[in-house]
Amino acid sequence: MKILYIYAQQEPKSFNAALKNTALATLEEKGHEVKLSDLYAMNFNPVLTEGDFTDRKKPDIFKPFFEAIHASKTGAFAPDIKAEMEKVKWADILIFQFPIYFTSMPAIMKGWIDRVLAPGFSFNPITKNTYETGLLKGKSAMIVTTTGTPQALYVEGGVHGDMNRHLESVTHCVFEFMGMKVLPSYIIYEVSSFSKEKGAEELEKYRQKIFRLGSDSV
């Protein structure tokens, strides 16, 4: 399979970095083709601006939605967006890994979604049944995420509420909206208090999860 791994964490010595490295090594061991978008290392610009479009439909007023539709027809996206779009088109599975920031993803990853998964490229805004006609149909997507706090805070009735409910703004309203099959999210809680032994145990669990990627058990 072809895997695009979109990663957002700044510190190369972090537990998140170890998770990412474990996943990449395991995917390659299994013989999958892998491409990595390490957003901080790439210094990816998360801000959608007029510069995202090299040939404007309406230069006098900026309406990004309509400019994206135009660019999807003419190829007038900025080079950094085009490069990421090519990775998306190439991939069978997209894995998004990030630490939880205020019950959501870091801004740099949200900006990647805003700029790369553009209307006209990832979904057809003209049709009424967009969930059934998403342009990324046939692909799958998965979230891998970590929290610094205990799982008890992120359950139904917990102070933050069910983590999977929070992630639905992405898994349902982005991935499924664009036609992708959603694989179960992989969530690791309370990483800030891990001992070395606990960290190694969690890395092995994740290695096994990634090793099974694409099988019926995932």
Buried (B, 14 or more C-beta within 10 A) or exposed (E): BBBBBBBBBEEEEBBBBBBBEBBBEBBEEBEBEBBBBBBBEBEBBBEBEEEBBBEBBEEEEBEBEBBBBBBBEEEBBBEBBBEBBEBBEEBBBBBBBBBBBEBBBBEBBBBBBBBBBBBBBBBBEEEEEBEEBBBBEEBBBBBBBBBEBEEEBBBEEBEBBEBBEBBBEBBEEBBBBBBBBBBEBBBBBBBEEBEEEEBEEBBEEBBEBBBEBBEEEB
